[in-house]
Amino acid sequence: MRRIGAWSDGWRVVFSSRETLERDRRSQRAQQRAVVFAPLQAILRNVFSVLFPSDCRLCDTPLNNISRIPVCSECLAAIAPVREPQCLVCGDRLFSAQLLTGDGRCQNCRDCEPEFGRAVSFGEYEGDLRSLVHLLKYESVIPVAPVLGRMLASAIAELLSGCGDTPPLIIPVPLHKSKRSERGFNQAELIARAAVKRLPQPIEVATGVLVRQRATISQVGLSREQRVANVSDAFRVRDRRRVQGRSVIVVDDVMTTGTTLSECARVLKQAGAERVWAATVARAFQAAATLKAVNHGDEEEIEAVAVTASV
């Protein structure tokens, strides 16, 4: 503590403790450092604002935590798994009438059974989950891959009980070399590698085993026959020995009608795979689109949904 002494020859003598003097010195050094590093801090703030956007890319609210993912924790927490009744084969949402009278399969799977034994997805391809997939797929926000990988791991885990004692082989749906070169990465592969890190047992992600040997156009807006023709013979197995007698789980970011996954499964089974399943992060429900069209009474929309719906 400080003690004020007597006046001596016009000077006021002030006595200070050692702790007080040391505290003053630290304060002075801190002020000096602040002056020296102020320009650097300004530069770092500018760089940070570029690399880490200040607003959530999904809801536009300011981000208050340092994160490599430009999405707030509230938006991530709001992305929930599917809880509605689903087709036991393709995972499409089932109507109430189908639950009462059907065998657990949707109409598409009864009309034309897919090549995969079962398809599982984490959530519905809409809202925040759709936006999150787009951040990775179309905006190259690579840090999103581990978040989607956690969701894919949840879907894969539902299939592991049917694999027996031998772990399955995880095969991401491949991109054509031209598309991969254009995008710079295969989002299915990134998500798959992130997913296996969260699974309870070591599982191999086999890339290069299944290849897309010819480019295909977007499946959006195509009829079922056009979709099948579009992916027909688009894939081949490069090394048949890797899949012979194995259980295989084909993974992708999104499943729409399942035509691509079904074609991958067909080729893998033809190469000797014992069984093939499918797992994706998100599922675009065909039944949900049909129900929405029916509720709106839009005959043209109903017809359009019916044309594009397939396995």
Buried (B, 14 or more C-beta within 10 A) or exposed (E): EEEEEEEEEEEEEEEEEEEEEEEEEEEEEEEEEEEEEEEEEEEEEEEEEEEBBEEBBBEEEEBEEEEEBBBBEEBBEEBEEBEEEBBBBBBBBBBEEBEEEBEEBBBBBBEEBBBBBBBBBBBBBEEBBBBBBBBBBEEEBBBBBBBBBBBBBBBBBBBBEEBEEEBBBBBBBBBBEEEBEEEEBBBBBBBBBBBBEBBEEEBBBBBEBBBBEEEBEEBEEBEBEBBBEBBEEBBBBEEBEBBEEBBBBBBBBBBBBBBBBBBBBBBBBEBBBBBBBBBBBBBBBBBBBBBBBBEEEEEEBBEBBBBBBBB
